[in-house]
Amino acid sequence: MLATGPHVRLACDDEHMKDTDRSESQPLSERGSNRSQRPTSAAFRRFIASGWAEREEVLPEESPAAPYAAARRARVGAQFPGERLVVPAGTLVTRSNDTDYRFRPHSAFAHLTGLGTDQEPDAVLVLHPVEGGEQTHEAVLYFRPRAGKDSEEFYADSRYGELWVGERPSLEEVAALTGIRTAHIDSLADELAKDAGAGGVQVRVVPGVDASVEAQVNSARRGQSETAAADTKLAEALSELRLRKDDYEVAEMRKAIAATIKGFEDIVRALPRAVEHPRGERVIEGVFGARAREEGNATGYDTIAASGNHANTLHWIRNDGPVRPGDLVLVDAGVEVDSLYTADVTRTLPVDGVFTPAQRKVYDAVLEAADAAFSRASQPGVRFRDLHAAAMEVLAHRLAEWGLLPASAEESLSEEGQYHRRWMVHGTSHHLGIDVHDCAQARREMYLDAELQPGMIFTIEPGLYFRADDLTVPEELRGIGVRIEDDILVREDGSVENLSAALPRRAEDVEAWMASLRQV
């Protein structure tokens, strides 16, 4: 791989290095340049700046997300009239030495701008307060536009240079795409400080996203009190803004789920190869990851491909084990589309295509719990927490029937009991959207204790996990782990829709589906 890092000096020809550059006095931050052989002569600079075709700038059409993002900005602005709101995209994160992870903007930034994929590291969205009129704020998007081919950045800057990372957009192009006024990032500090400080405009920033932006904000609002609480309130509001999805978001979720279903079909077709490979779980992970990159941005989270007893490790993402005939393989995976909305689906598949009686017993109990939660979701006035309660009622009674509980199902379901949770320690549902665990900073009364509302998208994902070393269960159940997870939408009329229902759920349907795919 080519040497790239942001800390490599732009001009550092070995022939021109001073003796002091070779000494122990050379700062660590500059030593990445020791391997560089970039040309630095004036003749080279003149030559590389010449002979390029004129750039034809054709402004893009406005993104389909733009009007929805504008409505979201208006909603959050109405909560903070007269205040300046700062939402950073975030920075590139070092993976190893001078190589970066692929950039993903902060979810609040993506939600309020409509920008997805890897667009605009180091950018900052600012909602500036305005007086009078219908709008409470004017949005300005600050970022680093492309530099000219006559600049050193063009050929020497491995983080922003066009020869390194491709053509970056202009201010005009981003403005046309997003419908937001744009400005150079270099003007951000002065804009943040305008009318701020003690007694001036209150400034809030989403915390923990970009340390350099936070430092600029803190400098601008010097003298303002309780700034940490103010920033927390902004992060909370932006998280709660995503609790109810608009039409654009629902459509993106449908795309993500459709691609995810294709990924599961790919997995079934690849199971024979997975069985033959010593790290068959990696085969499953790789097959799904390829589909995610082909049809979307990436996977929305690390794929869980857990065969056999690995299914009883809830977040098994090492995926380095074999896939053995006769076992179940639990796959928890979701495609994240370019808009950054992600699916989150789990299916537990018999490697041979047919469940054993013991596997079927556990699977049917989990499916019954999932169906009970779905049925509860369609009832008027139901709270989010009630979905979990519905699933637990089923699992507690099934475990009691199997003789596994040290008390009755009713005693186990009491707060003092909870014996059934030994075999399902996680929750049954979470909100889903631009984050796989969306709206995570929302208040309890807006999330767990809230009634279901139209536009909410969440998972239903009960499971039963019988570890191989669990001596409290019959030997035939040890090593079996089952989870079934679907993505649920509350429609405008209050009814609920299983968005991932096209992926078979009933045991007999799973077996028939797998058989049909293996015949192709």
C-alpha positions, -999 to 999 in steps of 0.1 A, spaced: 0 0 0 12 35 -8 24 56 22 -4 79 29 -8 94 64 -18 129 73 13 133 94 37 129 64 54 162 56 44 175 22 79 184 10 106 160 20 130 148 -7 157 125 8 184 145 -12 174 177 6 172 163 42 194 181 66 217 162 89 196 173 118 166 156 102 185 123 106 192 128 142 174 118 173 161 153 175 136 147 147 101 148 162 82 115 161 54 132 142 77 139 113 94 105 111 68 92 87 85 114 61 117 94 63 104 69 37 90 96 14 106 104 -19 82 131 -32 97 156 -56 100 192 -43 117 211 -70 102 243 -84 103 229 -119 83 199 -108 57 221 -92 53 242 -123 51 211 -145 25 192 -124 3 223 -122 1 225 -160 -15 206 -189 -48 197 -173 -81 199 -191 -105 226 -179 -128 212 -152 -164 213 -164 -185 220 -133 -220 207 -136 -240 212 -105 -257 181 -92 -294 178 -87 -307 183 -52 -307 151 -32 -340 134 -26 -331 136 11 -327 174 11 -363 185 18 -366 160 46 -333 171 61 -345 207 60 -376 197 79 -355 180 105 -334 211 109 -365 232 114 -378 209 140 -346 209 161 -341 246 156 -375 253 170 -364 237 202 -334 261 206 -345 295 193 -319 322 194 -291 297 200 -262 285 177 -262 248 172 -230 230 160 -231 195 146 -197 182 134 -194 154 109 -164 140 127 -128 132 117 -110 104 100 -99 78 126 -65 62 124 -66 24 119 -29 17 121 0 41 119 -8 64 89 -38 45 75 -74 56 83 -107 37 87 -132 44 59 -150 76 70 -185 75 83 -201 108 93 -217 112 127 -253 101 125 -267 135 137 -247 152 109 -259 128 83 -295 131 95 -296 169 93 -277 173 60 -288 142 40 -252 134 33 -242 97 36 -214 73 27 -180 88 33 -189 124 25 -170 153 40 -147 144 70 -140 174 92 -172 192 80 -194 210 104 -231 219 101 -240 251 120 -275 263 126 -271 301 131 -300 319 149 -320 344 129 -345 370 141 -379 375 126 -395 355 98 -407 319 98 -372 303 102 -355 302 135 -321 294 120 -300 295 89 -280 264 82 -244 267 69 -223 237 60 -186 244 66 -161 220 49 -128 219 29 -136 222 -8 -112 209 -35 -81 228 -41 -68 238 -75 -44 217 -95 -18 245 -90 -18 239 -53 5 216 -33 -26 200 -18 -35 186 -52 -5 162 -54 11 161 -19 -17 160 7 -26 123 12 -58 132 32 -73 157 9 -53 158 -23 -71 149 -55 -43 126 -67 -46 106 -35 -83 105 -26 -101 116 -58 -119 148 -67 -135 166 -38 -166 187 -44 -167 225 -46 -187 248 -23 -213 253 -51 -217 216 -57 -224 207 -21 -248 236 -18 -267 224 -49 -268 188 -35 -279 196 0 -298 229 -4 -276 243 24 -255 274 22 -218 264 22 -186 281 34 -149 272 38 -140 254 70 -113 281 76 -141 306 84 -157 284 111 -139 298 141 -149 334 134 -185 324 127 -188 305 159 -175 335 179 -199 360 163 -220 375 191 -210 347 215 -193 348 249 -207 358 282 -241 373 278 -241 366 241 -256 339 218 -257 306 235 -236 280 216 -242 243 218 -221 215 202 -227 178 199 -201 165 223 -175 137 217 -175 140 179 -146 164 169 -122 176 196 -109 205 175 -144 218 169 -153 215 205 -122 235 214 -133 263 190 -168 263 205 -154 265 240 -132 294 230 -162 312 214 -185 307 244 -160 316 271 -179 328 301 -211 309 294 -222 286 322 -234 250 323 -221 243 288 -217 206 293 -254 203 302 -263 224 272 -244 201 249 -260 170 264 -294 185 258 -286 191 221 -273 155 217 -305 143 234 -327 163 211 -310 151 180 -313 115 191 -350 119 199 -355 136 165 -349 102 149 -375 83 170 -401 87 143 -389 82 107 -402 102 78 -411 88 44 -376 91 30 -362 72 60 -388 44 57 -380 40 20 -342 38 27 -349 12 54 -369 -9 29 -339 -8 5 -315 -18 33 -337 -48 43 -342 -59 7 -304 -60 2 -301 -78 35 -325 -105 24 -304 -111 -7 -274 -114 16 -290 -142 36 -298 -160 3 -261 -157 -6 -253 -173 28 -275 -203 23 -259 -209 -11 -224 -207 5 -231 -231 34 -215 -261 16 -184 -241 11 -185 -229 47 -187 -265 59 -156 -274 39 -135 -244 52 -117 -246 86 -130 -211 93 -165 -215 78 -179 -187 99 -156 -163 80 -170 -177 47 -205 -166 59 -193 -132 71 -174 -126 38 -203 -136 16 -227 -112 34 -201 -84 34 -196 -87 -3 -234 -82 -8 -233 -52 16 -205 -35 -4 -221 -43 -38 -256 -30 -29 -248 -5 -2 -221 13 18 -211 -16 40 -225 -37 68 -243 -17 94 -224 -34 122 -200 -63 126 -217 -94 113 -224 -122 138 -218 -156 121 -220 -180 150 -221 -217 144 -229 -243 171 -221 -232 206 -207 -199 194 -244 -188 190 -245 -186 228 -220 -158 228 -243 -129 222 -219 -107 203 -198 -133 186 -180 -113 159 -146 -132 158 -162 -156 133 -132 -179 132 -149 -212 139 -159 -241 117 -194 -247 105 -203 -283 112 -230 -305 97 -259 -310 122 -253 -276 139 -273 -244 138 -257 -212 126 -270 -180 140 -264 -150 116 -271 -115 128 -264 -91 99 -276 -60 82 -268 -40 50 -262 -3 55 -272 15 23 -254 47 10 -277 69 30 -264 51 61 -297 35 71 -292 -1 81 -312 -33 85 -307 -56 115 -320 -91 109 -312 -124 125 -320 -159 113 -309 -192 129 -303 -217 101 -298 -255 102 -265 -262 84 -279 -293 68 -311 -275 59 -333 -295 83 -338 -289 121 -333 -317 145 -362 -323 170 -343 -306 198 -334 -276 176 -369 -274 163 -382 -273 199 -361 -244 209 -367 -226 175 -405 -228 178 -404 -214 213 -384 -184 202 -407 -179 172 -437 -180 194 -421 -153 216 -414 -131 186 -450 -135 174 -463 -126 208 -443 -94 208 -454 -85 173 -491 -91 183 -486 -69 213 -471 -41 191 -504 -38 172 -525 -31 202 -534 6 209 -516 24 237 -488 -2 239 -455 10 253 -421 0 239 -413 -19 271 -444 -40 266 -428 -58 237 -402 -73 259 -428 -83 285 -448 -102 258 -418 -122 247 -408 -130 282 -442 -143 291 -439 -169 264 -403 -180 271 -409 -182 309 -439 -206 303 -420 -227 278 -390 -231 301 -413 -240 330 -430 -266 308 -396 -281 300 -388 -283 338 -359 -259 336 -371 -232 361 -367 -236 399 -402 -220 403 -434 -214 383 -435 -192 352 -455 -166 372 -429 -165 400 -401 -163 374 -419 -133 357 -420 -114 389 -393 -88 396 -380 -110 425 -377 -140 402 -364 -136 366 -350 -171 365 -359 -174 328 -335 -146 320 -306 -170 326 -312 -181 290 -320 -147 275 -301 -118 292 -306 -92 265 -336 -71 256 -362 -79 230 -363 -47 210 -344 -15 201 -350 14 177 -334 11 143 -324 35 116 -293 55 107 -277 37 137 -282 0 143 -291 9 179 -308 42 169 -319 70 192 -296 57 220 -294 91 237 -331 96 240 -346 99 274 -362 69 290 -397 85 289 -392 90 251 -379 55 245 -385 26 269 -416 41 286 -431 57 255 -461 45 235 -455 33 200 -460 60 174 -464 60 136 -430 61 119 -411 42 146 -389 14 134 -376 -11 158 -365 -47 161 -382 -77 177 -355 -103 186 -361 -128 213 -337 -157 218 -328 -187 239 -292 -196 246 -282 -229 261 -245 -230 265 -226 -263 261 -214 -261 297 -248 -254 312 -256 -283 335 -290 -270 343 -304 -281 309 -308 -315 293 -278 -326 273 -298 -326 241 -303 -288 244 -267 -279 253 -249 -260 226 -281 -248 210 -286 -210 205 -315 -195 186 -324 -159 179 -350 -146 154 -349 -109 146 -372 -88 124 -375 -51 117 -409 -36 125 -426 -4 113 -455 13 129 -477 26 101 -497 58 101 -529 40 111 -512 24 141 -509 -10 126 -475 -27 124 -456 -41 95 -428 -67 96 -404 -51 70 -383 -83 69 -412 -108 66 -400 -118 31 -372 -138 48 -388 -170 61 -394 -173 98 -413 -206 105 -392 -236 107 -409 -255 79 -406 -224 57 -369 -220 65 -363 -256 55 -382 -252 22 -365 -219 14 -330 -233 20 -338 -264 -1 -350 -242 -30 -318 -221 -29 -296 -251 -29 -313 -264 -60 -305 -233 -81 
